[in-house]
């Protein structure tokens, strides 16, 4: 994932849902493992070469939370406006 992100020549943002990345890794579900998620997120953050145009943000939501979706839409709109300039 980091290699693909690092090869990007366009502005992009990557959002990490800190509370889980699938329906079956939410609290109480069979693949819930906060330690494994944290390892994935930390490795991704260290492997991505952050620039002003390439950023990773952690968000305190599960991937299926409406707040996570709203944050993604807001980030997309911001990037879209910036690319039109």
C-alpha positions as CSV (number, residue, x, y, z in Angstrom):
1,X,0.0,0.0,0.0
2,X,2.7,2.4,0.9
3,X,4.6,1.8,-2.3
4,X,1.5,2.7,-4.3
5,X,0.9,5.8,-2.2
6,X,4.5,6.9,-2.5
7,X,4.4,6.6,-6.3
8,X,1.5,9.0,-6.6
9,X,2.3,12.2,-8.4
10,X,-1.0,13.8,-7.4
11,X,-2.1,15.3,-4.1
12,X,-3.7,12.7,-1.9
13,X,-4.8,12.0,1.6
14,X,-5.1,8.6,3.3
15,X,-7.4,8.2,6.3
16,X,-6.8,5.5,8.8
17,X,-9.9,4.4,10.8
18,X,-8.4,3.8,14.2
19,X,-11.3,1.7,15.5
20,X,-11.2,-0.9,12.8
21,X,-11.0,-1.5,9.0
22,X,-13.8,-4.1,8.5
23,X,-17.1,-5.2,9.9
24,X,-15.5,-8.3,11.5
25,X,-12.8,-6.4,13.3
26,X,-15.0,-4.1,15.3
27,X,-15.1,-4.6,19.1
28,X,-16.8,-7.9,20.0
29,X,-16.2,-9.4,16.5
30,X,-14.0,-12.4,15.6
31,X,-11.1,-10.4,14.1
32,X,-11.0,-7.6,16.7
33,X,-7.3,-7.0,17.5
34,X,-6.3,-3.5,18.5
35,X,-2.6,-4.5,18.7
36,X,-2.6,-5.8,15.1
37,X,-4.4,-2.7,13.8
38,X,-1.9,-0.5,15.6
39,X,1.0,-2.4,14.0
40,X,-0.5,-2.0,10.6
41,X,-1.2,1.7,11.0
42,X,2.2,2.4,12.5
43,X,4.0,0.6,9.7
44,X,1.9,2.3,7.0
45,X,2.7,5.7,8.5
46,X,6.4,5.0,8.7
47,X,6.5,3.6,5.1
48,X,4.7,6.5,3.5
49,X,6.9,9.5,2.6
50,X,4.7,12.3,3.8
51,X,4.8,15.6,1.8
52,X,2.5,18.6,1.9
53,X,0.6,16.9,-0.9
54,X,0.7,13.4,0.5
55,X,-0.6,13.0,4.1
56,X,-1.9,10.2,6.3
57,X,-4.4,11.1,9.0
58,X,-5.7,8.9,11.8
59,X,-9.4,9.3,12.5
60,X,-11.0,8.0,15.8
61,X,-13.7,6.1,13.9
62,X,-14.5,2.6,12.6
63,X,-14.4,2.3,8.8
64,X,-18.2,1.8,8.9
65,X,-19.0,4.8,11.1
66,X,-20.9,7.6,9.4
67,X,-18.4,10.1,10.8
68,X,-15.6,8.3,9.0
69,X,-17.5,8.6,5.7
70,X,-18.2,12.3,6.3
71,X,-14.5,12.9,7.0
72,X,-13.6,11.1,3.7
73,X,-16.1,13.2,1.8
74,X,-14.7,16.4,3.3
75,X,-11.1,15.4,2.5
76,X,-12.1,14.6,-1.1
77,X,-13.8,17.9,-1.5
78,X,-10.8,19.7,-0.2
79,X,-8.5,17.9,-2.5
80,X,-10.9,18.4,-5.4
81,X,-11.0,22.2,-4.8
82,X,-7.2,22.3,-4.6
83,X,-6.7,20.4,-7.9
84,X,-9.0,22.8,-9.7
85,X,-6.8,25.8,-8.9
